[in-house]
Amino acid sequence: MDPVTLARRNTLACLHHNLSGYCRHGNEVMASLFRDAIQVRYQLLALGELQVGQWGQK
């Protein structure tokens, strides 16, 4: 899965939850993926492509 797909399919709360879990378990590869997805999510919100709390986008 790529950061854009993750960002479109998950809320920020979900992305942060997964990031904290991967960090806690020392999985830096997955943590990095979720960090990138969080940044993409903020960008999509700023561009108006998504609304806060919206998820399930393709």
N, C-alpha and C positions, 0 to 999 in steps of 0.2 A: 504494500500500500504506500502511496505517496502522501506528502504533507497536504497537498491541495484537496485530495479526496477525503483525508481525515478531517480537514478543516470544514469541509462542506457537510459532512455526515455526522458531526458531533458538536455539541455545545461546548463553550469554554469550560464549564464546570466539569464536563466529562473528560475533556482533554487534560485539564489540570489534575484530575483524579488519576488518570492513567500515568501521566508524567511522574507524579509523586510515587506511585507504586513501582515504576521502573527504576527510579532513582534509589528508592529504598532497597531494592533487590540488586542494585549494582549493574543493571543492564543499560550501559551508556549508549549503545546503538539505538535501542528503542526510545530511550529518554530523549536523545537528540532528534529523532523523528517527531516525537510529540512536541518538543520545543519549537521545531520548525512549523508544525501544524498550528500551534497557538499563534505564532507570528502571522501566518497566512490568514487565520481566522480574523485577527484584528484588522488586517488589510482589507479583507472582504467586507467587514462591518463598516470600515471607514469609506469604502467605495459605494456603500449602499446596496451591495449585492446580496447581503444577508441582513436579517434583523436579530437583535439580541434574543436568545432563546430559541431561534429557528434552527432546525436540524433536518436531516434526511434529504439533503440536496444531492443531486447527481453530479 
